[in-house]
Amino acid sequence: MFFASDNWAGAHRSIAERLLQESTGFAAAYGTSELDRRVEARFAEIFEREVSVFFVATGTAANSLSLASVQRPGGITFCHSEAHVIEDECGAPDFFSSARLVAVPGEAGKIDPDKLAKKIAGFPADAVHHGRATAVTITQATEIGTVYSLSEIDAISAIAKQSNLPLHMDGARFANALVALGATPAEMTWKRGVDILSFGGTKNGCWCAEAIVFFNPEQAKEMPFIRKRAAQLFSKSRFIAAQFDGYFENNLWLDLAGHSNGMADRLRAGISGSNSARLAWATTSNEVFAVIPRSAAKVAEERGAKFYEWPVPTATPELVGSEETLIRLVTSFATTEADVDGFLSCLVA
Ligand SMILES: Cc1ncc(COP(=O)(O)O)c(C=O)c1O
C-alpha cells in the first residue's frame, strides 16, 4: 500500500530488461550513440514535428535548465503559487537561470489567466528596477492532481504570446495528464503554444529518465552548453535513451499511465462512497487528496499504508474537521487493486 509518491515505485520490468540488453555492448558516448539518435527521432514521431531533445536525470534539472535556456538579465518566470519549481526545488531554477520566480495564484492548482496578465503587466519592459518578464511555466498534471484542459492551456498561452514570453510545461506527470485528457502529445503541447517541455519518465516506470523537449530547435541552441555546465551531460547517456526506448515501445508509457490513473479512479470511487471519508477536491490524474478520520489514518499506517499528511490550504481551513486529517495518495504503474482495496478497508467506520 505505497501511496506516498509515484517515485516510490520501482522500474517497470520491460524498461529494466531494455537496460539489461544495452548493458553489455559498446556505443559512442555523450549522447552521440545510434540509440540516442534513434530515441530522439522517436520523440519527433510522438510529437509529430521536429524537436530538439536533451536527456537529464531529474525533473528538477529538466525544469531548471529549460527555464535557464530562455533567461536574460533581470529575468522573471511566472509560475503557479504552488508550483514545484517555486516550492520544492530548493531554488534550483533561480540558481541555474539567475532569474526570479514570481508566483501567480489560481484555483485548483492552475494559473488564473487574468491574474497572470496583471502580474506580467506589473513588470513593464523598461522598468529596470523591477526586472523583466521572460517566461511562463505551467505544470501538467498539476501538483494537486488536477489537469489543465486544452482550452485552459490556450488561455495561458495566449497571454504569454501577447507578451512575447516563451511557455514552459513541467511534465513530470505528462503521461498521466495526457491519458486523463485523452489528447495527443502534440495537442497538449506545441499545438497549444508550449515552447519547451520537461518530459518526465521517472514517475511512470523508468529508473531515472527525464527529457527537455524544444518544439522550436532554434531555441535550443544554447542548451548543449547549459546542460554541460550543469553537469547533466551523461557520458553513458545511452542508458537514459534505452529507458525511453523501452518506455515508448508498444505505447507502454500510455498503458502505465492509464493503469495508475485507473487505480486513482478506484480510490476516488471508494473514498466518495465511504461514510467516513471524502475527497478534498476533484482530481483526474494519479493523485488523490482525501479528508479522513485521524483514527482511520492510524489504522492504515498500522496496516502498512504509506502516504503523506498534507497541509490544509490556508484559504479553506474548514475543509478538515478537528478529528480529521488531509492526506495525499499517489498511485503508480505498480499499484494493484489489492493495494487500493486494502487502503479503502481502513476507512470502514
Ligand atoms: C510536478 C513535479 N515537477 C518536478 C518534479 C521534480 O522531480 P525530481 O524529484 O526528479 O527532481 C516533481 C517531483 O516530485 C514534481 O512532482
The ligand as a Gaussian input file, in Angstrom:
#p B3LYP/6-31G(d) Opt

LIG

0 1
 C        5.374000      18.390000     -10.606000
 C        6.792000      17.984000     -10.385000
 N        7.763000      18.577000     -11.097000
 C        9.048000      18.242000     -10.936000
 C        9.438000      17.286000     -10.042000
 C       10.916000      17.072000      -9.831000
 O       11.389000      15.833000      -9.981000
 P       12.767000      15.360000      -9.281000
 O       12.433000      14.991000      -7.898000
 O       13.169000      14.214000     -10.157000
 O       13.756000      16.464000      -9.361000
 C        8.471000      16.625000      -9.258000
 C        8.845000      15.596000      -8.269000
 O        8.181000      15.278000      -7.340000
 C        7.108000      17.003000      -9.434000
 O        6.127000      16.446000      -8.702000

